[in-house]
Amino acid sequence: MGLLEPPGWPAESCAPRQLRRKIIRQRNSRSPAKRQIGWAAVLQLLQGILMEGLPFLGLGFVLALGINSETVSRGFSFIVAFFNEHLFLMMAMSGLFAARRILASIGLLKNRMWGYALSVINCSVALVLMIFMLPAGIADGIRSGAALLLLLVARYGKTAIH
């Protein structure tokens, strides 16, 4: 009895080896568009958890420990002074962005069009806002730009403009 045969089946009734290999290859093959969307979803999920979710979770610890906002802002600097002055609000807003980004990546992984649309919107907004968030915006822009590129190539691929 082979590895792919159900127990109790005689060896003669199973498909030939070539047919079994073909069936396994078909199960494992994914289109390039699905792979690109999968990578975009992983990029968005990592960005939502690490870059936006962790600051939001850190806000709870900072508030629980009673640390002053000036103390926290010494470790961070943004190009816009308003962001430096209101770091706690920025950390709270980060939670909203994290939830939206994680939700969009789940939608992509479940192959839903709303996940695609939300991901494109998230990436576009992140690319616009990254200029105000320098120097931290550089990493945000790289990940969002890569995810947006993957999403657009997966959607439009080799489709001609005219």
C-alpha positions as CSV (number, residue, x, y, z in Angstrom):
1,M,0.0,0.0,0.0
2,G,1.4,3.4,-1.0
3,L,1.3,6.7,1.0
4,L,-1.4,8.2,-1.1
5,E,-3.7,5.2,-1.0
6,P,-6.5,5.0,1.5
7,P,-6.2,2.0,3.9
8,G,-7.9,-1.1,2.7
9,W,-7.7,-0.3,-1.0
10,P,-5.9,-2.9,-3.2
11,A,-2.8,-1.6,-4.9
12,E,-4.3,-2.4,-8.4
13,S,-7.2,0.0,-8.0
14,C,-5.1,3.1,-7.4
15,A,-4.2,5.5,-10.1
16,P,-0.9,5.3,-11.8
17,R,2.0,7.1,-10.3
18,Q,2.1,9.8,-13.1
19,L,-1.5,10.6,-12.5
20,R,-1.0,10.9,-8.8
21,R,1.9,13.3,-9.3
22,K,-0.2,15.4,-11.7
23,I,-3.0,15.6,-9.1
24,I,-0.6,16.7,-6.4
25,R,1.0,19.3,-8.7
26,Q,-2.4,20.8,-9.5
27,R,-3.3,21.0,-5.8
28,N,0.0,22.8,-5.0
29,S,0.0,25.2,-7.9
30,R,-1.3,28.7,-7.4
31,S,-1.6,31.4,-9.9
32,P,1.0,34.2,-9.8
33,A,-1.9,36.7,-8.9
34,K,-2.9,34.6,-5.9
35,R,0.8,34.5,-4.7
36,Q,1.1,38.2,-5.1
37,I,-2.0,38.9,-3.2
38,G,-0.9,36.5,-0.5
39,W,2.5,38.3,-0.2
40,A,0.7,41.7,-0.1
41,A,-1.6,40.3,2.7
42,V,1.4,39.1,4.7
43,L,3.1,42.5,4.3
44,Q,0.0,44.3,5.4
45,L,-0.5,41.9,8.4
46,L,3.1,42.4,9.6
47,Q,2.8,46.1,9.2
48,G,-0.5,46.2,11.0
49,I,0.8,44.1,13.9
50,L,4.4,45.4,14.3
51,M,4.4,49.0,13.1
52,E,0.9,50.1,14.2
53,G,-0.4,47.5,16.7
54,L,2.6,47.5,19.0
55,P,2.6,51.3,19.6
56,F,-1.1,51.1,20.4
57,L,-0.4,48.3,22.9
58,G,2.5,50.3,24.3
59,L,0.2,53.1,25.0
60,G,-1.6,51.0,27.6
61,F,1.6,50.2,29.4
62,V,2.8,53.8,29.3
63,L,-0.5,55.1,30.7
64,A,-0.6,52.3,33.4
65,L,2.9,53.2,34.5
66,G,2.1,56.9,34.6
67,I,5.0,57.9,32.3
68,N,4.9,61.5,31.1
69,S,4.5,62.2,27.4
70,E,7.6,64.3,27.3
71,T,9.6,61.3,28.5
72,V,8.2,59.0,25.8
73,S,8.6,61.7,23.0
74,R,12.4,61.8,23.7
75,G,12.8,58.4,22.0
76,F,10.7,59.4,18.9
77,S,11.0,62.3,16.6
78,F,8.9,63.2,13.7
79,I,9.4,65.9,11.1
80,V,6.1,67.6,12.1
81,A,6.3,69.1,15.6
82,F,2.6,68.6,16.2
83,F,3.1,64.8,16.1
84,N,5.9,65.1,18.7
85,E,3.7,67.1,21.0
86,H,0.8,64.8,20.8
87,L,2.5,61.4,20.8
88,F,-0.2,59.7,23.0
89,L,-2.9,60.6,20.4
90,M,-0.7,59.3,17.7
91,M,-0.3,56.0,19.5
92,A,-4.1,55.8,19.9
93,M,-4.7,56.5,16.3
94,S,-2.1,53.8,15.5
95,G,-4.6,51.3,16.9
96,L,-7.2,52.4,14.5
97,F,-4.8,52.0,11.5
98,A,-3.7,48.7,12.8
99,A,-7.2,47.3,13.1
100,R,-8.0,48.5,9.6
101,R,-4.8,47.1,8.1
102,I,-5.3,43.7,9.8
103,L,-8.9,43.5,8.7
104,A,-7.9,44.3,5.1
105,S,-5.2,41.6,5.2
106,I,-7.7,39.1,6.5
107,G,-10.0,40.0,3.6
108,L,-7.2,39.5,1.1
109,L,-6.3,36.1,2.6
110,K,-10.0,35.1,2.3
111,N,-10.0,36.3,-1.3
112,R,-12.6,39.0,-0.8
113,M,-12.9,42.1,-3.0
114,W,-13.6,44.3,0.0
115,G,-10.2,43.3,1.4
116,Y,-8.6,44.3,-1.8
117,A,-10.3,47.7,-1.9
118,L,-9.5,48.4,1.7
119,S,-5.9,47.4,1.2
120,V,-5.5,49.7,-1.8
121,I,-7.0,52.5,0.2
122,N,-4.8,51.8,3.2
123,C,-1.6,51.6,1.1
124,S,-2.5,54.9,-0.7
125,V,-3.2,56.7,2.5
126,A,0.0,55.4,4.0
127,L,2.1,56.6,1.0
128,V,0.5,60.1,1.3
129,L,1.0,60.3,5.1
130,M,4.6,58.8,5.2
131,I,6.1,62.2,4.2
132,F,4.8,63.7,7.5
133,M,6.0,60.8,9.6
134,L,9.7,60.9,8.7
135,P,11.9,59.2,9.6
136,A,9.6,56.3,10.7
137,G,7.6,56.8,7.5
138,I,10.3,55.4,5.4
139,A,9.7,51.8,6.6
140,D,5.9,52.4,6.3
141,G,6.4,53.7,2.7
142,I,8.5,50.7,1.7
143,R,6.1,48.2,3.0
144,S,2.9,50.0,1.8
145,G,4.5,50.7,-1.6
146,A,5.5,47.1,-2.1
147,A,2.1,45.8,-1.0
148,L,0.3,48.3,-3.3
149,L,2.6,47.3,-6.2
150,L,1.8,43.6,-5.6
151,L,-1.9,44.3,-5.4
152,L,-2.0,46.3,-8.6
153,V,0.1,43.8,-10.6
154,A,-2.0,40.9,-9.3
155,R,-5.2,42.7,-10.4
156,Y,-4.1,44.1,-13.7
157,G,-1.1,42.0,-14.6
158,K,-0.4,42.1,-18.4
159,T,-3.7,43.8,-19.3
160,A,-3.1,46.4,-22.0
161,I,-4.0,50.1,-21.4
162,H,-5.8,50.4,-24.8
